[in-house]
Amino acid sequence: MPRPGGMGRAHHDGNSMSETFIQYIKCVGTGAKHNRDLSYEEMQDAMGQMLTQQATPEQIAAFLLGWRLKPESVEEFRAALAVIDTHSRHERVENGLELGYPFDGKVDNPYLFPHAAALLAEHDLRVVVSGGALQPAKRGVTVRDVCRHLSLPANLHYFDRADYCPPLSSLTPIRQKLGIRTGLNTLERLPGAGRCDTALIGVFHKPYVQKYVEIFGPRYRRLVIVKGNEGTPEIFGRCRLWVHEEGRLEEHLIDPARYGVDYAKSFTPIGAGNLLKATRNPTESLASLARLNAALWLWAKGVAQNLDEGWERLDG
């Protein structure tokens, strides 16, 4: 179990350090022959020491780097997530759908969630997103940036990590100095801040699909994983998605062209100003893409039986 300690940062005099935490660093940072996975209880203790910063910044950075390179096990992810939950505040959003976005932002294309959420207001579907300070490795525009600079529809609920999990937020300076993605980039995407029974998360690589199912699946009645744009849960082109429910995992192919959606997505950075401007004032083709994503959300939530029905509901 997590070690006892306050929510704030522990004092370090430059020489003090957690001796027990050094053992965890050795588990992940002594090379392929000697590295090993931490047990569930060990990972809970390690995560607890990081969140309370009983471990020094140098120790935390060393562990996160080694953990990434080892690499992380599903059991470790589950243990760490359980500890993060104990340090988090949650507020139930009725009939909510949680969207899991990366905390390193987007750089090539606008966001769709403000416009897609607005389309679902009449269906009494509430959309939950979470965000916070920019994390490595991209220098993108974050969900927090969008929610702070744009008007949001009433059915879109934004949770800021500085409010719902201050201890995890306080690790930001250490992570920014480290400058690479770590296991925390995975865990932070679906914090469960809105206590929704359904979630939609983006994935970069197909091998992570099963890992996401094992990490996040037990937390949701229905989990939808999509190989979306820039690792987000947003569909911008032809892609695959997976629906996990009651222990079953079904794979589907989505082609926007089937619905007459023709959006030329960018593959190069467009700049933060242009990205926010395009999000605020979408073109007609971007608006149709937002509608397709809204149809996907109706399907993900179970309001529609499939994407075709979701599209038709919005067309009506």
C-alpha positions in Angstrom: 0.0 0.0 0.0 1.1 3.6 -0.5 3.4 4.9 2.3 1.9 7.4 4.6 2.6 11.0 3.9 1.1 14.4 3.2 -0.2 15.6 -0.1 2.5 18.3 -0.3 6.1 18.1 -1.3 8.5 16.6 1.3 11.5 18.7 2.3 14.8 17.6 1.0 18.1 19.1 2.3 20.2 18.0 -0.7 21.5 14.9 1.1 18.3 13.1 2.3 16.7 10.5 0.1 14.4 7.6 0.3 16.5 4.4 0.9 13.5 2.2 0.0 12.9 4.0 -3.2 16.5 3.3 -4.3 15.6 -0.4 -4.3 12.8 0.3 -6.7 15.2 2.2 -9.0 17.5 -0.8 -8.9 14.5 -3.0 -10.1 14.1 -0.9 -13.3 17.5 0.6 -13.8 20.3 -2.0 -13.5 20.1 -3.5 -17.0 18.3 -6.3 -18.9 19.9 -9.1 -16.9 18.9 -7.7 -13.5 15.8 -5.6 -14.1 12.5 -7.1 -12.9 8.9 -6.1 -12.6 7.8 -4.6 -9.3 5.1 -6.5 -7.4 1.7 -4.8 -7.1 2.5 -3.8 -3.5 6.0 -2.5 -4.4 4.6 -0.4 -7.3 1.9 1.0 -4.9 4.7 2.1 -2.5 6.8 3.5 -5.3 3.9 5.5 -6.8 2.9 6.7 -3.3 6.5 8.0 -2.7 6.5 9.8 -6.0 3.2 11.5 -5.5 4.0 12.6 -1.9 7.6 13.4 -3.2 9.1 11.5 -0.3 11.5 10.4 -3.1 13.7 13.2 -4.4 13.2 14.7 -7.8 16.4 12.9 -9.0 15.1 9.6 -7.8 11.7 10.1 -9.4 13.3 11.0 -12.7 15.6 8.0 -12.6 12.7 5.7 -11.8 10.5 7.0 -14.5 13.2 6.7 -17.1 14.1 3.1 -16.0 10.5 2.1 -15.8 9.9 3.2 -19.4 13.0 1.3 -20.7 12.3 -1.9 -18.7 9.3 -1.6 -19.8 6.2 -1.2 -17.6 4.0 -4.2 -16.8 0.2 -4.2 -16.7 0.4 -5.1 -13.0 2.6 -2.1 -12.4 0.2 0.2 -14.3 -2.8 -1.1 -12.4 -1.0 -0.6 -9.0 0.1 2.9 -9.9 -3.4 3.8 -11.2 -4.9 2.6 -7.9 -2.6 4.9 -5.9 -3.3 7.9 -8.2 -7.0 7.3 -7.5 -6.5 7.6 -3.8 -4.9 11.0 -4.3 -7.6 12.2 -6.7 -11.0 13.9 -6.3 -13.9 12.7 -8.5 -17.2 14.2 -9.4 -19.8 12.1 -11.0 -21.2 13.3 -14.4 -24.5 11.6 -15.1 -24.8 10.0 -18.5 -21.2 11.0 -19.2 -18.7 9.8 -21.8 -15.1 10.2 -20.8 -12.6 11.1 -23.6 -8.9 10.2 -23.0 -6.5 12.7 -24.6 -2.7 12.8 -24.4 -1.3 15.5 -22.1 1.4 16.4 -24.6 -1.1 18.0 -27.0 -1.7 18.2 -30.7 0.5 20.0 -33.3 -0.8 19.1 -36.7 -4.6 19.4 -36.7 -7.4 21.2 -34.7 -9.4 19.7 -31.9 -12.9 18.4 -32.6 -14.4 17.8 -29.1 -16.0 21.2 -28.5 -18.0 21.0 -31.7 -18.8 17.3 -31.5 -20.0 17.8 -27.9 -22.3 20.6 -28.9 -24.0 18.3 -31.4 -24.9 15.9 -28.7 -26.6 18.3 -26.3 -30.1 17.4 -27.6 -29.3 13.7 -27.0 -28.7 14.4 -23.3 -25.1 13.1 -23.6 -22.5 14.8 -21.4 -18.9 14.7 -22.5 -16.0 14.7 -20.0 -12.4 15.7 -20.8 -9.5 16.2 -18.5 -6.3 18.2 -19.0 -3.5 20.0 -17.3 0.0 21.4 -17.8 1.9 20.3 -21.0 3.8 17.1 -20.6 6.6 15.7 -22.7 7.3 14.9 -25.5 5.5 17.0 -28.1 5.2 20.8 -27.7 1.5 20.7 -28.6 -1.7 22.6 -27.9 -3.3 20.9 -24.9 -6.9 20.2 -23.9 -6.4 22.8 -21.2 -5.4 25.4 -23.8 -8.6 24.7 -25.7 -10.8 24.8 -22.7 -9.3 28.1 -21.5 -9.4 29.9 -24.8 -12.6 28.7 -26.4 -16.3 28.9 -25.3 -17.5 25.4 -24.4 -21.0 23.9 -24.7 -22.9 23.4 -21.5 -22.8 19.6 -21.9 -18.9 19.5 -22.0 -17.3 19.1 -18.6 -13.6 19.9 -18.2 -11.6 18.7 -15.2 -8.2 20.2 -14.6 -5.6 18.0 -13.0 -4.3 20.9 -10.8 -7.7 20.5 -9.1 -8.5 16.8 -9.2 -5.0 15.4 -8.6 -2.6 18.1 -7.3 0.1 15.5 -6.4 0.3 14.2 -9.9 0.2 17.7 -11.3 3.2 18.6 -9.0 5.4 16.1 -10.8 5.2 18.3 -14.0 8.5 20.1 -13.5 10.4 16.8 -13.0 8.8 15.3 -16.1 9.4 18.4 -18.3 13.1 18.3 -17.3 13.3 14.6 -18.2 11.8 15.5 -21.5 10.5 12.1 -22.6 7.3 10.1 -22.4 7.0 7.8 -19.4 4.5 5.4 -18.0 2.6 8.4 -16.5 1.7 9.5 -20.0 -0.4 6.4 -20.3 -2.0 6.5 -16.9 -3.0 10.2 -16.9 -5.2 9.9 -20.0 -8.2 8.3 -18.3 -8.3 9.6 -14.8 -11.9 8.8 -14.2 -12.6 12.3 -13.0 -16.2 12.2 -14.0 -16.9 8.7 -12.8 -18.3 7.7 -16.2 -19.2 4.1 -17.1 -18.0 4.6 -20.7 -14.7 5.9 -22.1 -13.1 6.5 -25.4 -9.3 6.7 -25.7 -6.9 7.1 -28.5 -3.9 4.8 -29.2 -0.7 5.2 -31.2 0.1 1.6 -31.8 -2.0 -1.5 -32.1 0.0 -3.5 -29.5 -1.2 -1.0 -26.9 -4.8 -1.9 -27.5 -4.7 -5.1 -25.4 -2.6 -3.2 -22.8 -5.3 -0.5 -22.5 -8.0 -3.1 -22.2 -6.2 -4.7 -19.3 -5.3 -1.4 -17.6 -8.5 0.6 -18.1 -11.1 -2.0 -19.1 -12.1 -3.0 -15.5 -12.9 0.6 -14.7 -15.6 1.0 -17.4 -18.7 -0.9 -18.5 -17.7 -0.1 -22.1 -14.3 1.0 -23.3 -13.7 2.1 -26.9 -10.1 2.4 -28.2 -9.5 4.2 -31.5 -6.3 4.7 -33.6 -7.1 8.4 -33.8 -5.3 11.5 -34.9 -2.1 12.2 -33.0 -2.9 9.6 -30.4 -6.2 11.3 -29.5 -9.6 9.6 -29.6 -10.6 11.8 -32.6 -11.1 10.3 -36.1 -9.6 12.3 -38.9 -9.2 9.6 -41.5 -9.6 5.9 -42.2 -8.7 4.0 -39.1 -9.5 1.0 -36.8 -11.2 1.0 -33.5 -11.9 -1.6 -30.8 -14.9 -2.0 -28.5 -14.4 -3.8 -25.2 -17.5 -4.8 -23.3 -18.3 -7.8 -21.0 -14.9 -9.3 -21.6 -15.2 -9.2 -25.4 -13.1 -7.2 -27.8 -14.4 -6.4 -31.3 -12.4 -4.7 -34.0 -14.0 -2.3 -36.6 -12.8 -0.4 -39.6 -14.0 3.2 -39.9 -13.8 5.1 -43.3 -15.0 8.7 -43.2 -15.4 8.7 -47.0 -18.4 6.4 -46.6 -20.2 9.3 -44.9 -19.1 11.8 -47.5 -16.6 13.3 -45.1 -13.5 14.6 -47.0 -11.1 16.4 -44.8 -7.5 16.9 -45.8 -5.6 16.5 -42.5 -2.2 18.0 -42.0 0.9 16.0 -41.3 3.1 18.9 -40.3 2.9 21.4 -37.4 0.5 24.3 -38.1 1.4 26.4 -35.1 -0.5 27.0 -31.9 -2.3 30.1 -33.0 -3.6 28.5 -36.2 -4.6 25.3 -34.4 -6.7 27.2 -31.9 -8.1 29.5 -34.6 -9.2 26.5 -36.7 -10.7 24.8 -33.6 -12.6 28.0 -32.8 -13.9 28.5 -36.4 -14.1 25.2 -38.2 -14.4 24.9 -41.9 -17.4 23.1 -43.4 -15.3 19.9 -43.9 -13.9 20.1 -40.3 -17.5 20.5 -39.1 -18.6 17.4 -41.0 -15.7 15.5 -39.4 -16.8 16.7 -35.9 -20.3 15.3 -36.8 -18.7 11.9 -37.6 -16.9 11.9 -34.3 -20.2 12.8 -32.5 -21.8 9.9 -34.2 -19.0 7.7 -32.9 -19.6 8.9 -29.4 -23.3 8.0 -29.7 -22.2 4.5 -30.7 -19.5 4.4 -27.9 -22.1 5.3 -25.3 -24.5 2.7 -26.6 -27.2 5.3 -27.6 -26.7 4.1 -31.2 -26.2 0.5 -32.2 -23.5 1.3 -34.7 -21.8 4.3 -36.4 -24.4 4.3 -39.2 -27.2 4.8 -36.7 -25.3 7.5 -34.9 -24.8 9.3 -38.2 -28.4 9.1 -39.1 -29.5 10.3 -35.6 -27.4 13.5 -36.1 -28.7 13.9 -39.6 -32.2 14.0 -38.4 
